[in-house]
Structure formats: structure tokens, C-alpha cells
């Protein structure tokens, strides 16, 4: 009952807060761009929470079981990636006064490339965000709400959880859009990190340690900081992950484009880029401490690292306060990523696919439709009841970012297709552009399959770069 009260209270506070900061109704300019009046420090702080999904909240602590703190190497690469986005891509986006970043493609690659890029984003973001939110809903169903309602059919309970959570996201974003999210993400980031720090405090107390003892234990652990070796490939991978999955992703860039000026947006981007290292370090330290607590309590480690934090935080082993904190933390993390995804999907469809940025009625209808499709995707994952399906969705999302990388690389190295006095792109748009963008990930999939089958080599993040390079070369050949 306490957990249910916590969830309902969180919903009410979030909805009232969003209504207070944005009012009952706002224009498309506020929904899509926040009227370009967002304080950079608010955007930066909120983006830390928005970039940490509910999956991150659960998965990163469990990473220490297999790879120690090696993930920090990738996080260090993130910093250089954010600097690249801040000083290479943001100046272009602000100079062109863009509402969505894919409009840049229209003037450089043509209408076909423009629609292709926007479509790849819609496909990738809808499936990827739904998959992440599905896992969070499963955690709430299996570990938090389900045990309190043992007589309720699991499928029915899961459906109610999904519909209620998606409905709330739609409710507090339907009027203000990105203007709302700049402020609600700040609140949710505060909730998430407060919950994380208090969970760490409870774990340290359960170990009977002081904070200095806990810090030393983390350092001395076989999974601790002293085991981290700076691998250039991991750092370079972090750079490209940020460039592609932040700099070329409308969801991640939309809040940054609400800042008052380019300089403010650059300060915002660099600030939360640096913050990723200490933020993820906290999650990894929690993972090490939980492994130590497992040993102290004579418990077996879970088979999957993703079950490490839920095993303690959601089952009551550390007491009801930690269950409440875990619920708040995972909801704050998942909401701050899902709400921005829903807003970005609505923005991209209205501005890029329909090209009707001023139509408020269309925006309202599309926002409802996106929420419905989002909920249906989550319920479909449950219907298939297959973890392999979720894995396949994540793999597909990673492949769809490759064509975006190639499209933007080509756009950055070619002259505009339009003159400064022209509002519409040249009709000389190559019809093979979508074919190239679809063929590149398929070739990469075949290449990965052949290398895995015959050479026992499985591509990692470098496949993203190969995917982008194939798209770029294909566009060069056809001269899109």
C-alpha cells in the first residue's frame, strides 16, 4: 500500500508541477522549441536525468559483475563526444534556426534524404523507447506492484500499469511539450539522484561501514576503480555513441535547441557531458557495494546483472524505505526519458513528415496517436513474451543510427541544394537515397553474421561506424 501511495503521489506532484510551469495551453512554438527561453543550467541538469533511462538505473550497477568499472572508459569518451556535438553540430543547428535537426538534411541531401532520415528516427525511437519502457513496466509488475496484488491476473495488471503510465506522460506533456519537459526533467533528476544516494546510504549502513570505509572497499574490490585500464577503442566508441545517439537524435537535441543562444546551448551540452562520469560512477559504486553485501549476507549472486539491484531494492531485503526509494528512482529515470521521446516523435512527425509546424490541431492529434502507438508497442512486447525480441529491437535500433550518421556526414561535406532565397529543396533529389540507407544496415548485418560464423569475431560499436561509412560512400556514388 505504501508503494502504491508513493506512485500515486509522484504522479500527482508531477502533473501539478507541469501544469504550474506551463499553464493549460501553449503554442506549437512552446511545444516544439520552448520559445527558445530555457535557462541553460536547467536544461543541463534535467538532461542528466533524461539521458539515464530506467534501464540504466537497473543495468549499470549490475555491469560490475562481468566487467567491473570498465564502463567508465566509455563514459570518458562521452565527454569528448559532447564537446564535438557542442562545437560542430550545435553551431549549424542554431545558425539555421532549426526546429528539428533533420530539416538540415533537406537543404543538403534533398527531400528524399530528408524524409528518409526523419523516418529512420521515428522507427528507431518508437521501438527503442517502447522496449526500454517495457522493461521498466515489467520491473514494476514483477517486483513492486505484482507482489502486492497476487490475486490479479499478471497480464491484466501489466496492461493497467502500461496504460496508466503512458496516459500520465501524455497528460503532462500534451500542452507544454518540450517547454514542460525542461522543468519536469529537473524535478525528476532531483528525485532520481536523491533516491540513488539514499539507497547507497542504506547499503553502506547494512554493510556496517562508514563512507570512507565503503570508498576504500570499492577501490580495493576486484571490480573496483584500480582495475580500470584506459582502452582507446572504448573511449573512441563513447565519442561516436554520443555523436550519433545525441547529436543526430531529435529526442536528445530538442531540449538543447530551447536555450536562448548558441553559447548557452554549448554550456549546457558540455556541463551535462562532464556530469556523466560522476553520475555513472555512483551507479557502478552501488553495484560493487551490492556485490559485497551479497557476500556478507550469504546470498547467491543473480544470474543476470540486471537483477542485482532489484534483488535488494524491490524485494524488501533492505527494508520498505529502500523499496519506496527504488520505485521513485526507477519511475523518475524512466519517465524523464520516455516523455522526451514521445515529444520528439510528435515534433518530428509534424515538422518533418507532414511539414505543418504551425498546425496545432494536427499536433494534438499526432501526440495522442504517438501515445497510443507507444502503449501498443509495449503491450506487443508483453504478448510475444520474448526477451530475444527485446534484444532484436535494441540491435535494430543500433543499426538504424548508422544511416543517420552517413546522411549527416554527407550533408556536412556537401553544398546546399538550395539557394538562400529558396524555401524548398531542389527537385534534383536522387530516388536511390532511401535504398542506400536501407541497404547499408543490411550489408552490415550480413558482414557481422559472416564474421561471427566463419571467423568467430563479433562486431561491437565499430559496426556503427562501418554502417555510417557505407551509407556515406553510397550517397557519394549516386551523388544524392
Secondary structure, 3 states (H helix, E strand, C coil): CHHHHHHHHHHHHHHHHHHHHHCCCCCHHHHHHHHHCECHHHHHHHHHHHHCCHHHHHHHHHHHHHHCCCHHHHHHHHHHHHHHHHHHHHHHHHHCCCCCCCHHHHHHHCHHHHHHHHHHHHHHHHHHHHHHHHHHHHHHHHHHHHHHCCCCCHHHHHHHHHHHHHHHHHHHHCCCCHHHHHHHHHHHHHHHHHHHHHHHHHHHHHCCCCHHHHHHHHHHCCCCHHHCCCCHHHHHHHHHHHHHHHHCCHHHHHCHHHECCHHHHHHHHHHHHHHHHHHHHHHHHHHHHHHHHHHHCCCCCCCCCCHHHHHHHCCCCCCHHHHHHHHHHHHHHHHHHHHHHHHHHHHHHHHHHCCCCCCHHHHHHHHHHHHHHHHHHHHHHHHHCCHHHHHHHHHHHHHHHHHHHHHHHHHHCCCCCCCCCCCCCCCCCCCCHHHHHHHHHHHHHHHHHHHHHHHCCCCCCHHHHHHHHHHHHHHHHHCC
